[in-house]
Amino acid sequence: MNVDDVKLIGVMGGGVMGGGIAQSCVVAGFNVRIRDLTDELNEKTRETMIEGRFGLRGAVERDKLTQEQLDTALERLSFTTTIDDLRNADLIIEAVPEDRDLKKKVYAELDGAIKPEAVFASNTSGFAISDLNQAVSRKAQFIGMHWFSPAFVMRLIEIVYAPETSEDTIKLLEGVGEKLKKETIRVKDAPDAYGFVANRIYFAAVAEARKVMDEEIASVDDINKAMRFGFNWPAGPLEMIAGARKGWQ
Ligand SMILES: NC(=O)c1ccc[n+]([C@@H]2O[C@H](COP(=O)([O-])OP(=O)(O)OC[C@H]3O[C@@H](n4cnc5c(N)ncnc54)[C@H](O)[C@@H]3O)[C@@H](O)[C@H]2O)c1
């Protein structure tokens, strides 16, 4: 399968990431069906995708998108609460909460319901792909696809391959990334570490910034200034610490 064969993307779980991922995909020209647990959750996701801070309406207001592109994107979007409605999906992007057992349960359920040639991609922030893939029989078609928040805005996608992931699956995801106009990087699954490349480096820098703060080597403001003006970071490491405390994202 190559990117032109991807006619329908099923997104498992709306929410913060699923909604942003779906938004990027419909704007890029993919048909997307989101599956969440209730109609209310689906309605909330739809509302955020359109009216939210990083939503489509704002993109039109900032001239990033035309009204016509917004309307066409919405025509490609549908919602369901039933897994069976995803059975014809060519690619499933899973964005349910970061709970290993939940993700594996969801994959076992999907494996029996979705057509065998479909590819499964997990937006896990850090679980080993070689562990999550144990829940399915299609291990060659199982891969990590780690987006950054807000998904519609951030340009990086980490493509994480396990030993069983096929080269075709990696190439398919790279093709999808290109169509999405995102930058992709290839990452080898590292089961002993939680997190892939960007978060590991980022959190190491935040930990060092906290050490510098605790050792009273420089003030909090000056630590932030060091990275903003020395390395052109958009914000200092201790300004982003509230985000860092929330965990791996
Ligand atoms: N929030 C971030 O900044 C960020 C960034 C990158 C990756 N991630 C990862 O993305 C995933 C989702 O995170 P989020 O922040 O979007 O969570 P979220 O709680 O905002 O969204 C998760 C959604 O999944 C739904 N859900 C739960 N069980 C389900 C099921 N069985 N079937 C379908 N839907 C189900 C929930 O109702 C919810 O709407 C996690 O693995 C997280 O680690 C998050």
The ligand as an SDF file (V2000), in Angstrom:
LIG
                    3D

 44 48  0  0  0  0  0  0  0  0999 V2000
   -1.5290   15.8110   24.8370 N   0  0  0  0  0  0  0  0  0  0  0  0
   -0.3170   15.8620   24.2940 C   0  0  0  0  0  0  0  0  0  0  0  0
    0.3730   16.9060   24.3180 O   0  0  0  0  0  0  0  0  0  0  0  0
    0.2420   14.6550   23.5840 C   0  0  0  0  0  0  0  0  0  0  0  0
    1.3040   14.8190   22.6590 C   0  0  0  0  0  0  0  0  0  0  0  0
    1.7780   13.6890   21.9500 C   0  0  0  0  0  0  0  0  0  0  0  0
    1.2300   12.4480   22.2070 C   0  0  0  0  0  0  0  0  0  0  0  0
    0.2180   12.3130   23.1400 N   0  0  0  0  0  0  0  0  0  0  0  0
   -0.3770   10.9680   23.3300 C   0  0  0  0  0  0  0  0  0  0  0  0
   -1.6120   10.9380   22.6100 O   0  0  0  0  0  0  0  0  0  0  0  0
   -2.5220   10.0230   23.2510 C   0  0  0  0  0  0  0  0  0  0  0  0
   -3.8220   10.7550   23.5540 C   0  0  0  0  0  0  0  0  0  0  0  0
   -3.5590   11.8380   24.4260 O   0  0  0  0  0  0  0  0  0  0  0  0
   -4.5690   13.0760   24.5480 P   0  0  0  0  0  0  0  0  0  0  0  0
   -3.8410   14.1140   25.3350 O   0  0  0  0  0  0  0  0  0  0  0  0
   -5.1420   13.4270   23.2330 O   0  0  0  0  0  0  0  0  0  0  0  0
   -5.7240   12.4220   25.4790 O   0  0  0  0  0  0  0  0  0  0  0  0
   -7.2580   12.8860   25.6220 P   0  0  0  0  0  0  0  0  0  0  0  0
   -7.6900   12.3740   26.9440 O   0  0  0  0  0  0  0  0  0  0  0  0
   -7.4150   14.3370   25.3090 O   0  0  0  0  0  0  0  0  0  0  0  0
   -8.0140   12.0730   24.4690 O   0  0  0  0  0  0  0  0  0  0  0  0
   -8.1800   10.6900   24.5010 C   0  0  0  0  0  0  0  0  0  0  0  0
   -9.5460   10.3580   23.9170 C   0  0  0  0  0  0  0  0  0  0  0  0
   -9.6470    8.9400   23.7650 O   0  0  0  0  0  0  0  0  0  0  0  0
  -10.9740    8.5780   24.0890 C   0  0  0  0  0  0  0  0  0  0  0  0
  -11.0450    7.1460   24.3860 N   0  0  0  0  0  0  0  0  0  0  0  0
  -10.8180    6.4860   25.5540 C   0  0  0  0  0  0  0  0  0  0  0  0
  -10.9900    5.1680   25.3930 N   0  0  0  0  0  0  0  0  0  0  0  0
  -11.3390    4.9770   24.0830 C   0  0  0  0  0  0  0  0  0  0  0  0
  -11.6540    3.8320   23.2880 C   0  0  0  0  0  0  0  0  0  0  0  0
  -11.6480    2.6130   23.8310 N   0  0  0  0  0  0  0  0  0  0  0  0
  -11.9660    4.0150   21.9940 N   0  0  0  0  0  0  0  0  0  0  0  0
  -11.9750    5.2700   21.4410 C   0  0  0  0  0  0  0  0  0  0  0  0
  -11.6900    6.3790   22.1520 N   0  0  0  0  0  0  0  0  0  0  0  0
  -11.3770    6.2320   23.4540 C   0  0  0  0  0  0  0  0  0  0  0  0
  -11.3450    9.4960   25.2570 C   0  0  0  0  0  0  0  0  0  0  0  0
  -12.7510    9.5630   25.4220 O   0  0  0  0  0  0  0  0  0  0  0  0
  -10.7110   10.8120   24.7980 C   0  0  0  0  0  0  0  0  0  0  0  0
  -11.6120   11.5890   24.0390 O   0  0  0  0  0  0  0  0  0  0  0  0
   -1.7750    9.5030   24.4840 C   0  0  0  0  0  0  0  0  0  0  0  0
   -1.1620    8.2900   24.1610 O   0  0  0  0  0  0  0  0  0  0  0  0
   -0.7400   10.5970   24.7500 C   0  0  0  0  0  0  0  0  0  0  0  0
    0.3860   10.1340   25.4800 O   0  0  0  0  0  0  0  0  0  0  0  0
   -0.2950   13.3850   23.8160 C   0  0  0  0  0  0  0  0  0  0  0  0
  1  2  1  0
  2  3  2  0
  2  4  1  0
  4  5  1  0
  4 44  2  0
  5  6  2  0
  6  7  1  0
  7  8  2  0
  8  9  1  0
  8 44  1  0
  9 10  1  0
  9 42  1  0
 10 11  1  0
 11 12  1  0
 11 40  1  0
 12 13  1  0
 13 14  1  0
 14 15  2  0
 14 16  1  0
 14 17  1  0
 17 18  1  0
 18 19  2  0
 18 20  1  0
 18 21  1  0
 21 22  1  0
 22 23  1  0
 23 24  1  0
 23 38  1  0
 24 25  1  0
 25 26  1  0
 25 36  1  0
 26 27  1  0
 26 35  1  0
 27 28  2  0
 28 29  1  0
 29 30  1  0
 29 35  2  0
 30 31  1  0
 30 32  2  0
 32 33  1  0
 33 34  2  0
 34 35  1  0
 36 37  1  0
 36 38  1  0
 38 39  1  0
 40 41  1  0
 40 42  1  0
 42 43  1  0
M  CHG  2   8   1  16  -1
M  END
$$$$
